[in-house]
Amino acid sequence: MYNSVRFIGALALISGLIACGGGGSNSDNDNAYAGKGALTLSITDAPVDGAKAVWITIDGLHLKRSGSDEKRIELSGPEVDPVDGTLTVDLLSLSGGQLSQLFHSDSVTSGDYQWVRFSLVNDSAYIVWEDDSTSDLELPANKNELKTSGSFRVDANGSVAYIIDWDLRKSIVQHAVNQYKLKPVLHIKRDDQHAYVNGIVATALYNLCDTDGLGDDDDVPVVYVYSGSNVIPDDMDQEDASVEPVTSVYVDESQRFYVGPVDPGAYTFAFTCDGLLDDPEQDEVLDFPVAGRKNVALSLGDNGEITLN
């Protein structure tokens, strides 16, 4: 079976890093390494078109602090298996900001961190399609691990929180019949410096798509989000990223969508029915109706609800 799928949304690891210790030094750099912190991590995701489940099993996380070896963090969230310490999670069950906790309040050393790496149980990543068939997800270089890009800092005697944002739609690519590879795109953001918003697509706009399954199977309603106002929308194309969406999110059957986390600022939201046609490694021409484009200014935190009409 040759499944055509586009992954709508993002996976985020929500991390609260709270310094709870201290030490003596007059140097700011020394103080950064003088204390300890308490680390909490959770995961969240958004729906995927064409699949009813995307499963992974995580068996540990590793933090890399500058100048030191990686530190392994054992999972300790409420959904972690008490016998083997793993967390098996369907990413599609986590949407609209829902979380699954990985671990809670683990002590970490303050300082500058280079990455977070989480390891997966062998052959545990796979997709379940709507007809109950499955496809394995191949990991980079056949390694059962995923690692973030970007650094972050934990100060002694202070508190800070971060989000590890995983854009699934740019990360999972079909490369042969029933074969899918994972090219993770993960970035770290400050939890207290991001914005999120709920949205609704007006009925007249939503009905431009054939969503009843009786006509064009390629019609999948998606909202693309671009940095800046009055952006002329374009597809995802990592070969030519002159106009590249910050994110793209699926519009559900109730005509609603959720965007987050993104940095505060000015954005162009653009609606299309062509979500299934967009291959992140190819250049396609998608139809973005003018009526479905809207300039949106997002501030920190919850921005309420917007309407595309």
C-alpha positions as CSV (number, residue, x, y, z in Angstrom):
1,M,0.0,0.0,0.0
2,Y,1.4,3.4,-1.0
3,N,0.2,5.9,1.6
4,S,0.4,9.6,0.8
5,V,0.6,11.6,4.0
6,R,1.6,15.0,5.3
7,F,2.3,15.5,8.9
8,I,0.4,18.6,10.2
9,G,1.6,20.3,13.4
10,A,4.5,19.9,15.7
11,L,5.8,17.9,18.6
12,A,7.0,19.9,21.6
13,L,8.9,18.8,24.7
14,I,8.0,21.3,27.4
15,S,10.8,21.6,29.9
16,G,10.7,23.5,33.1
17,L,14.2,24.2,34.4
18,I,14.1,25.6,38.0
19,A,17.4,26.4,39.8
20,C,17.2,25.4,43.4
21,G,20.7,25.5,44.7
22,G,23.6,28.0,45.1
23,G,27.3,28.5,45.6
24,G,29.9,31.1,46.3
25,S,31.7,33.0,43.5
26,N,31.9,36.6,42.4
27,S,32.0,35.6,38.7
28,D,28.8,35.5,36.7
29,N,30.2,32.6,34.8
30,D,31.2,30.7,37.9
31,N,27.8,31.4,39.5
32,A,26.1,29.8,36.4
33,Y,27.7,26.5,37.4
34,A,27.4,26.9,41.2
35,G,23.8,25.6,41.7
36,K,21.5,22.8,40.8
37,G,18.2,22.8,38.9
38,A,15.0,20.8,38.8
39,L,14.0,19.7,35.3
40,T,10.5,18.7,34.1
41,L,9.8,17.5,30.5
42,S,6.5,16.7,28.7
43,I,5.5,16.1,25.1
44,T,2.7,17.4,23.0
45,D,1.7,17.1,19.3
46,A,-1.0,17.9,16.7
47,P,-3.1,15.7,14.3
48,V,-1.7,13.9,11.3
49,D,-3.7,13.5,8.1
50,G,-4.0,9.9,6.8
51,A,-2.9,8.2,10.0
52,K,-4.7,7.4,13.2
53,A,-1.6,6.8,15.4
54,V,2.1,7.5,15.5
55,W,3.8,5.5,18.2
56,I,7.2,5.9,19.8
57,T,8.7,4.4,23.0
58,I,11.2,6.6,24.8
59,D,13.5,4.9,27.3
60,G,15.7,7.8,28.5
61,L,16.9,11.4,28.0
62,H,20.3,12.9,28.0
63,L,21.4,16.5,28.7
64,K,24.8,17.8,27.4
65,R,26.2,20.6,29.4
66,S,29.2,22.5,28.0
67,G,32.5,21.1,29.3
68,S,31.0,17.9,30.7
69,D,29.7,14.6,29.6
70,E,26.1,13.9,28.9
71,K,23.9,13.2,31.9
72,R,21.2,10.5,31.5
73,I,17.8,11.4,33.0
74,E,15.5,8.5,33.9
75,L,11.8,8.9,32.9
76,S,9.5,9.4,35.9
77,G,6.2,10.8,34.6
78,P,2.8,9.4,35.6
79,E,2.5,7.4,32.3
80,V,5.9,5.9,32.5
81,D,6.0,2.1,32.7
82,P,6.9,1.2,36.4
83,V,8.6,-2.0,35.4
84,D,11.0,-1.0,32.6
85,G,10.9,2.8,32.9
86,T,9.9,3.5,29.3
87,L,7.2,5.8,28.0
88,T,5.1,4.5,25.1
89,V,3.0,7.3,23.6
90,D,0.7,7.9,20.6
91,L,1.8,11.3,19.4
92,L,-1.6,11.9,17.7
93,S,-3.4,11.6,21.0
94,L,-1.6,14.8,22.1
95,S,-3.0,17.9,20.4
96,G,-4.0,21.4,21.2
97,G,-1.4,21.8,23.9
98,Q,-2.1,18.5,25.6
99,L,1.0,17.0,27.3
100,S,2.4,13.7,28.3
101,Q,5.0,14.1,31.1
102,L,8.4,12.5,30.6
103,F,9.8,13.2,34.0
104,H,9.4,15.6,36.9
105,S,11.8,17.7,39.0
106,D,15.1,15.9,38.2
107,S,18.1,17.8,39.6
108,V,20.4,19.2,37.0
109,T,23.6,21.3,37.3
110,S,23.2,25.0,36.3
111,G,25.2,26.2,33.3
112,D,25.1,26.3,29.5
113,Y,23.6,23.2,27.8
114,Q,24.3,22.2,24.2
115,W,21.5,19.8,23.5
116,V,18.8,17.4,24.7
117,R,18.9,13.9,23.3
118,F,16.2,11.3,23.9
119,S,16.7,7.6,23.0
120,L,14.0,5.3,21.6
121,V,13.5,1.6,22.1
122,N,14.6,-0.4,19.0
123,D,12.0,-0.6,16.2
124,S,9.4,1.3,18.4
125,A,8.6,4.1,16.0
126,Y,5.8,3.4,13.6
127,I,2.6,4.8,12.0
128,V,-0.8,3.2,12.1
129,W,-3.0,4.1,9.1
130,E,-6.7,4.4,9.0
131,D,-7.1,0.9,7.5
132,D,-5.0,-0.5,10.4
133,S,-1.9,-1.2,8.3
134,T,1.4,0.0,9.7
135,S,4.6,1.6,8.4
136,D,7.9,1.7,10.3
137,L,9.6,5.0,10.8
138,E,13.3,4.9,10.0
139,L,15.5,7.0,12.2
140,P,18.6,9.0,11.1
141,A,21.7,6.8,10.4
142,N,19.7,3.8,11.9
143,K,20.3,5.2,15.4
144,N,17.4,5.0,17.9
145,E,17.9,8.6,19.1
146,L,16.7,12.1,18.4
147,K,18.7,15.3,19.3
148,T,17.8,18.9,19.4
149,S,19.6,21.8,17.8
150,G,20.2,25.0,19.7
151,S,21.6,25.7,23.2
152,F,20.0,26.8,26.4
153,R,21.0,28.0,29.9
154,V,20.1,27.2,33.5
155,D,21.2,29.9,36.0
156,A,21.8,29.2,39.6
157,N,19.3,30.6,42.0
158,G,16.9,31.4,39.2
159,S,14.2,29.7,37.1
160,V,13.6,29.3,33.4
161,A,11.5,27.1,31.1
162,Y,12.1,25.9,27.6
163,I,10.1,24.2,24.8
164,I,11.7,21.8,22.4
165,D,9.7,22.2,19.2
166,W,9.6,19.3,16.8
167,D,8.0,20.1,13.4
168,L,6.8,16.7,12.3
169,R,5.5,18.0,8.9
170,K,9.1,18.9,7.9
171,S,10.6,15.9,9.7
172,I,8.9,12.8,8.3
173,V,9.3,12.0,4.6
174,Q,8.1,9.2,2.4
175,H,11.0,7.9,0.4
176,A,9.6,4.7,-1.2
177,V,6.5,2.5,-1.2
178,N,5.4,2.2,2.4
179,Q,8.8,3.4,3.6
180,Y,9.1,6.6,5.8
181,K,12.2,8.2,7.2
182,L,12.5,10.6,10.1
183,K,14.6,13.7,9.5
184,P,14.1,15.5,12.9
185,V,13.7,19.3,12.9
186,L,13.9,20.2,16.6
187,H,14.5,23.6,18.1
188,I,14.6,24.9,21.7
189,K,12.5,28.0,22.7
190,R,11.9,29.8,26.0
191,D,8.6,28.6,27.4
192,D,7.9,32.1,28.8
193,Q,8.6,33.8,25.4
194,H,6.2,32.0,23.1
195,A,2.7,32.6,21.8
196,Y,-0.2,30.3,20.9
197,V,-3.7,30.9,19.4
198,N,-6.8,28.9,18.6
199,G,-8.5,29.5,15.3
200,I,-11.6,28.8,13.3
201,V,-12.1,28.7,9.5
202,A,-15.4,30.2,8.3
203,T,-17.8,27.7,6.7
204,A,-17.7,29.2,3.2
205,L,-13.9,29.0,3.2
206,Y,-13.8,25.5,4.7
207,N,-16.4,24.2,2.2
208,L,-14.0,25.0,-0.6
209,C,-12.4,21.7,0.4
210,D,-14.0,18.4,-0.4
211,T,-13.8,16.8,3.1
212,D,-16.6,14.2,2.9
213,G,-14.4,11.6,1.1
214,L,-16.6,11.5,-1.9
215,G,-14.6,13.5,-4.3
216,D,-11.0,14.7,-4.5
217,D,-9.0,12.7,-1.9
218,D,-6.2,15.3,-2.1
219,D,-8.3,18.0,-0.4
220,V,-6.9,18.4,3.2
221,P,-7.6,21.8,4.9
222,V,-4.4,23.3,6.4
223,V,-3.4,26.7,7.8
224,Y,0.1,27.8,7.0
225,V,1.8,30.4,9.2
226,Y,4.5,32.8,7.9
227,S,6.7,35.3,9.7
228,G,5.7,38.9,8.8
229,S,2.6,40.6,7.5
230,N,1.3,40.5,3.9
231,V,3.4,37.5,3.0
232,I,2.5,35.8,-0.3
233,P,2.1,32.2,0.8
234,D,4.2,29.4,-0.7
235,D,4.6,25.7,-0.1
236,M,7.2,24.0,2.2
237,D,10.3,23.6,0.1
238,Q,13.6,23.1,2.0
239,E,15.5,23.4,-1.3
240,D,14.2,27.0,-1.8
241,A,13.3,28.5,1.6
242,S,12.9,32.1,0.4
243,V,9.3,31.9,1.6
244,E,9.1,29.1,4.2
245,P,6.2,28.7,6.7
246,V,7.1,28.8,10.3
247,T,4.6,26.0,10.9
248,S,1.5,24.5,9.3
249,V,-1.5,23.0,11.1
250,Y,-4.4,20.8,10.3
251,V,-7.9,22.1,10.4
252,D,-10.2,19.5,12.1
253,E,-13.8,18.5,11.2
254,S,-15.1,21.2,13.5
255,Q,-13.3,23.8,11.4
256,R,-10.9,24.6,14.2
257,F,-7.1,24.7,14.4
258,Y,-4.4,25.4,17.0
259,V,-1.1,27.2,16.5
260,G,1.7,27.1,19.0
261,P,4.4,27.5,20.2
262,V,5.6,30.3,18.0
263,D,7.6,33.5,18.8
264,P,5.6,36.6,19.5
265,G,5.4,38.9,16.5
266,A,3.6,39.6,13.2
267,Y,2.4,36.7,11.0
268,T,0.5,35.9,7.9
269,F,-2.0,33.0,8.3
270,A,-3.0,31.4,5.0
271,F,-5.6,28.7,4.4
272,T,-5.4,26.0,1.7
273,C,-7.1,22.8,0.7
274,D,-3.9,21.4,-0.8
275,G,-2.2,20.2,2.4
276,L,-1.8,16.7,1.2
277,L,0.0,17.8,-2.0
278,D,2.9,19.5,-0.1
279,D,6.1,17.5,0.0
280,P,8.7,19.2,2.1
281,E,11.5,18.1,-0.3
282,Q,9.7,19.2,-3.5
283,D,8.5,22.5,-5.0
284,E,4.7,22.5,-5.5
285,V,2.2,25.2,-6.4
286,L,-0.6,25.3,-3.8
287,D,-3.8,27.3,-4.0
288,F,-4.1,29.8,-1.2
289,P,-7.5,31.7,-1.6
290,V,-7.1,35.4,-0.9
291,A,-10.1,35.2,1.4
292,G,-8.2,32.8,3.6
293,R,-5.2,35.0,4.3
294,K,-5.0,37.1,7.4
295,N,-2.4,39.3,9.2
296,V,-2.2,38.3,12.8
297,A,-0.1,40.0,15.6
298,L,0.7,37.5,18.4
299,S,1.8,38.5,21.9
300,L,3.1,36.4,24.7
301,G,0.9,33.6,26.0
302,D,-2.7,32.9,25.0
303,N,-4.0,35.1,22.1
304,G,-7.6,33.8,22.3
305,E,-9.3,32.9,19.0
306,I,-9.0,34.2,15.5
307,T,-11.2,33.6,12.4
308,L,-10.2,33.1,8.8
309,N,-13.0,34.1,6.5
